[in-house]
Amino acid sequence: RVDPPPALPPAAPVAAACDLVSCVRRQNVVRARRADGGGTRQQLRVGVGVHTGMLTAGHVGSKRRGEYTVIGDTVNTAARLEALTKHFGVDVLVSDDTMRLAPPGAFVAREIDRVIVSGRSQVLRVHNVLAAGD
């Protein structure tokens, strides 16, 4: 029997997403400084979707060719949120489930829309994360 790893607090993935966005922005500054002959380098962009819920995680495949993966509605919903970052022109979107479970002050966000994502019939409230909290 293998015990599952302890669950992360709901705010931890959001803080990681904000750190990732910050790193990409810093890298874009460096890339702009290195642009040759006054030309411009294409800016990097990242979009992150975070949804909280149950999922299945584990190693699939064989010893020679295997990978660790996650599957389930939670994973699919997070992927749909990631895709919506382009539509809304934002860096990080989180579901209402994540917002409800995160402690107050964990991050600053505003509700951006209510959507129905592919594979779900329920309306999903989505929030744009503006900053990580304390």
Secondary structure, DSSP 8 states (H G I E B T S, - for coil): ---------THHHHHHHHHHHHHHHHHHHHHHHT-GGG---------EEE--S--EEEEEE-SSSEEEEEESHHHHHHHHHHHHHHHHT-SEEEEHHHHHHS-TTSEEEEEEEEE--TT--S-EEEEEEEEE--
